[in-house]
Amino acid sequence: MLAVLVGIAAFFMVLQAKIPALSFIPGAFLGAATAVGVVVGANGTWTRTIIALVAGAVLGYLSELLAGAITRPRRSVA
């Protein structure tokens, strides 16, 4: 039964890739695995898990912005 539920969850994680903001499929699987791991392994400390996942998402977004700013071609002064 658990395998069926995991399969259904995986199916919906792949479907969410049609939404541009949620299109990074490995991130969806990592987030789901982290949440389940914390709930099962650490007796349900959801608060810290949510804070860590949100902080990771914000830092990932900021690093993408910084990478774009660093690699953007500069205009030459004529």
DRENPA-3360 file (N, C-alpha, C; in nm, 2 decimals, always signed):
BEGIN
1 = MLAVLVGI = +0.08/-0.12/+0.00/+0.00/+0.00/+0.00/+0.09/+0.13/+0.00 ~ +0.19/+0.12/+0.08/+0.28/+0.24/+0.09/+0.35/+0.27/-0.05 ~ +0.38/+0.16/-0.12/+0.44/+0.18/-0.25/+0.35/+0.25/-0.35 ~ +0.22/+0.22/-0.34/+0.12/+0.28/-0.43/+0.11/+0.43/-0.39 ~ +0.11/+0.46/-0.26/+0.10/+0.60/-0.22/+0.22/+0.68/-0.27 ~ +0.34/+0.62/-0.26/+0.46/+0.69/-0.30/+0.46/+0.71/-0.45 ~ +0.41/+0.61/-0.53/+0.39/+0.63/-0.67/+0.30/+0.74/-0.71 ~ +0.19/+0.75/-0.63/+0.09/+0.86/-0.66/+0.15/+0.99/-0.63;
9 = AAFFMVLQ = +0.22/+1.00/-0.52/+0.29/+1.13/-0.48/+0.39/+1.17/-0.59 ~ +0.47/+1.07/-0.64/+0.57/+1.09/-0.74/+0.50/+1.14/-0.87 ~ +0.39/+1.08/-0.90/+0.32/+1.12/-1.02/+0.28/+1.27/-1.01 ~ +0.23/+1.31/-0.90/+0.19/+1.45/-0.88/+0.30/+1.55/-0.88 ~ +0.42/+1.50/-0.82/+0.54/+1.59/-0.82/+0.59/+1.61/-0.97 ~ +0.57/+1.51/-1.05/+0.61/+1.53/-1.19/+0.51/+1.62/-1.26 ~ +0.39/+1.60/-1.23/+0.28/+1.69/-1.30/+0.30/+1.83/-1.26 ~ +0.35/+1.86/-1.14/+0.36/+2.00/-1.10/+0.47/+2.07/-1.18;
17 = AKIPALSF = +0.55/+2.00/-1.25/+0.66/+2.06/-1.33/+0.60/+2.15/-1.44 ~ +0.47/+2.13/-1.47/+0.41/+2.22/-1.57/+0.40/+2.36/-1.52 ~ +0.40/+2.38/-1.39/+0.40/+2.52/-1.33/+0.54/+2.57/-1.32 ~ +0.57/+2.68/-1.39/+0.71/+2.73/-1.39/+0.78/+2.74/-1.26 ~ +0.71/+2.79/-1.16/+0.77/+2.81/-1.03/+0.80/+2.68/-0.96 ~ +0.74/+2.57/-1.00/+0.76/+2.44/-0.94/+0.82/+2.34/-1.03 ~ +0.89/+2.39/-1.13/+0.93/+2.30/-1.24/+1.06/+2.22/-1.21 ~ +1.13/+2.25/-1.10/+1.25/+2.18/-1.07/+1.21/+2.05/-0.99;
25 = IPGAFLGA = +1.20/+1.94/-1.07/+1.15/+1.81/-1.02/+1.24/+1.75/-0.91 ~ +1.38/+1.76/-0.92/+1.46/+1.70/-0.81/+1.44/+1.78/-0.68 ~ +1.41/+1.90/-0.69/+1.38/+1.98/-0.56/+1.25/+1.93/-0.50 ~ +1.15/+1.90/-0.58/+1.03/+1.85/-0.52/+1.05/+1.71/-0.45 ~ +1.13/+1.63/-0.51/+1.15/+1.50/-0.45/+1.24/+1.51/-0.32 ~ +1.34/+1.60/-0.33/+1.42/+1.62/-0.21/+1.34/+1.68/-0.10 ~ +1.26/+1.78/-0.13/+1.17/+1.84/-0.02/+1.08/+1.74/+0.04 ~ +1.02/+1.65/-0.04/+0.93/+1.55/+0.01/+1.00/+1.45/+0.09;
33 = ATAVGVVV = +1.12/+1.41/+0.05/+1.20/+1.31/+0.12/+1.24/+1.37/+0.26 ~ +1.28/+1.50/+0.26/+1.32/+1.56/+0.38/+1.21/+1.57/+0.48 ~ +1.09/+1.61/+0.43/+0.97/+1.62/+0.52/+0.94/+1.49/+0.58 ~ +0.93/+1.38/+0.50/+0.90/+1.25/+0.55/+1.00/+1.20/+0.64 ~ +1.13/+1.22/+0.61/+1.24/+1.18/+0.69/+1.23/+1.24/+0.83 ~ +1.20/+1.37/+0.84/+1.20/+1.44/+0.96/+1.08/+1.39/+1.05 ~ +0.96/+1.37/+0.98/+0.84/+1.33/+1.05/+0.86/+1.19/+1.11 ~ +0.92/+1.10/+1.03/+0.94/+0.96/+1.07/+1.05/+0.95/+1.17;
41 = GANGTWTR = +1.17/+1.01/+1.13/+1.29/+0.99/+1.21/+1.30/+1.08/+1.33 ~ +1.24/+1.20/+1.33/+1.26/+1.29/+1.45/+1.13/+1.32/+1.52 ~ +1.04/+1.23/+1.51/+0.92/+1.24/+1.59/+0.84/+1.36/+1.56 ~ +0.84/+1.40/+1.43/+0.74/+1.51/+1.39/+0.78/+1.65/+1.42 ~ +0.90/+1.69/+1.41/+0.94/+1.83/+1.44/+0.92/+1.91/+1.31 ~ +0.80/+1.94/+1.27/+0.76/+2.00/+1.15/+0.81/+2.15/+1.14 ~ +0.82/+2.22/+1.25/+0.85/+2.36/+1.25/+0.99/+2.38/+1.20 ~ +1.09/+2.31/+1.25/+1.22/+2.32/+1.21/+1.24/+2.28/+1.06;
49 = TIIALVAG = +1.17/+2.18/+1.02/+1.17/+2.13/+0.88/+1.12/+2.24/+0.79 ~ +1.01/+2.30/+0.82/+0.95/+2.40/+0.73/+1.05/+2.52/+0.73 ~ +1.11/+2.56/+0.84/+1.20/+2.68/+0.84/+1.32/+2.64/+0.75 ~ +1.37/+2.52/+0.76/+1.49/+2.48/+0.69/+1.46/+2.48/+0.54 ~ +1.34/+2.42/+0.50/+1.31/+2.42/+0.36/+1.28/+2.55/+0.30 ~ +1.22/+2.64/+0.37/+1.20/+2.78/+0.32/+1.33/+2.85/+0.31 ~ +1.42/+2.84/+0.41/+1.55/+2.90/+0.41/+1.63/+2.85/+0.29 ~ +1.63/+2.72/+0.26/+1.70/+2.66/+0.15/+1.64/+2.72/+0.02;
57 = AVLGYLSE = +1.51/+2.73/+0.01/+1.45/+2.78/-0.12/+1.49/+2.93/-0.14 ~ +1.49/+3.01/-0.03/+1.53/+3.15/-0.05/+1.68/+3.16/-0.09 ~ +1.76/+3.08/-0.02/+1.90/+3.09/-0.05/+1.93/+3.04/-0.19 ~ +1.86/+2.94/-0.24/+1.88/+2.89/-0.37/+1.83/+2.99/-0.48 ~ +1.72/+3.06/-0.45/+1.68/+3.17/-0.54/+1.78/+3.28/-0.54 ~ +1.83/+3.32/-0.43/+1.93/+3.43/-0.42/+2.05/+3.39/-0.49 ~ +2.10/+3.27/-0.48/+2.22/+3.23/-0.55/+2.20/+3.23/-0.70 ~ +2.08/+3.19/-0.75/+2.05/+3.20/-0.89/+2.05/+3.34/-0.94;
65 = LLAGAITR = +2.00/+3.43/-0.86/+2.00/+3.58/-0.90/+2.15/+3.63/-0.91 ~ +2.22/+3.59/-0.81/+2.36/+3.63/-0.80/+2.44/+3.57/-0.92 ~ +2.42/+3.45/-0.95/+2.49/+3.38/-1.07/+2.45/+3.46/-1.20 ~ +2.32/+3.49/-1.21/+2.28/+3.57/-1.33/+2.34/+3.70/-1.34 ~ +2.36/+3.77/-1.23/+2.42/+3.90/-1.22/+2.57/+3.89/-1.26 ~ +2.64/+3.79/-1.21/+2.78/+3.77/-1.24/+2.81/+3.74/-1.38 ~ +2.72/+3.66/-1.44/+2.75/+3.61/-1.58/+2.69/+3.69/-1.68 ~ +2.61/+3.80/-1.65/+2.55/+3.88/-1.75/+2.66/+3.96/-1.82;
73 = PRRSVA = +2.65/+3.96/-1.96/+2.75/+4.04/-2.03/+2.74/+4.19/-2.00 ~ +2.85/+4.25/-1.99/+2.86/+4.39/-1.96/+2.86/+4.47/-2.09 ~ +2.80/+4.59/-2.08/+2.81/+4.68/-2.20/+2.95/+4.75/-2.20 ~ +3.00/+4.76/-2.31/+3.13/+4.82/-2.33/+3.11/+4.97/-2.34 ~ +3.20/+5.05/-2.28/+3.19/+5.19/-2.28/+3.26/+5.24/-2.41 ~ +3.19/+5.31/-2.49/+3.25/+5.36/-2.62/+3.28/+5.50/-2.62;
% end
